[in-house]
């Protein structure tokens, strides 16, 4: 169910204690010379909708605007400031919560969102929010074993074989593989081992993509997406059935004197 396609009376009839409200978060950023800027959002929104169909969840309009400071050196990238991104998430959460919904799932489709999303969980705890907030933060975390089984290339991250495969399945008309002349050249991943800096990603993925997108295929994309949808559908069911979260949260607030 798409939130924006429901009427207010449809919303009134939903079971507010069990209905899972899903917010897909992606990005608008460079994905090599061959994939559209909205790749992350296009993919995660599709996964959210298909998984929600199987488990009767509600999907909010996806967030294309997100946190992408590392790729602002490429034309087309649009990045929100971290505080803007987190405030936007909080406003959305508050609007859903005030209408009585209890279970909220953020499905993240962009690796760069991981740090602010992790902080967001703690900020919501600091602010004493009475909502069951779940975040699938690492986009490919639950499906990486499956990806490893079917991939042909060693490096499969940003705009490489795997994302290209999924886009070849979802929107083949937007994929311009003829612009990829070869495997991406990569820089050193770290300037100093074990130390994070402001320029790690820029030094590593300076071509705007990694790996060899030419190894992507529609068939791989279909297999990966179907597997991913199954995984997310199972996650939604577990959230719907979960009964411990609220009790732990309320006990925590009582014990802290809130």
HELIX and SHEET records of a PDB file:
HELIX    1   1 UNK A    3  UNK A    5  5                                   3    
HELIX    2   2 UNK A    8  UNK A   13  1                                   6    
HELIX    3   3 UNK A   39  UNK A   55  1                                  17    
HELIX    4   4 UNK A   69  UNK A   71  5                                   3    
HELIX    5   5 UNK A   82  UNK A   98  1                                  17    
HELIX    6   6 UNK A  111  UNK A  113  5                                   3    
HELIX    7   7 UNK A  114  UNK A  126  1                                  13    
HELIX    8   8 UNK A  141  UNK A  143  5                                   3    
HELIX    9   9 UNK A  144  UNK A  150  1                                   7    
HELIX   10  10 UNK A  161  UNK A  170  1                                  10    
HELIX   11  11 UNK A  172  UNK A  174  5                                   3    
HELIX   12  12 UNK A  177  UNK A  179  5                                   3    
HELIX   13  13 UNK A  200  UNK A  204  1                                   5    
HELIX   14  14 UNK A  213  UNK A  215  5                                   3    
HELIX   15  15 UNK A  218  UNK A  241  1                                  24    
HELIX   16  16 UNK A  245  UNK A  255  1                                  11    
SHEET    1   A 4 UNK A  58  UNK A  59  0                                        
SHEET    2   A 4 UNK A  20  UNK A  25  1                                        
SHEET    3   A 4 UNK A 103  UNK A 108  1                                        
SHEET    4   A 4 UNK A 132  UNK A 136  1                                        
END                                                                             
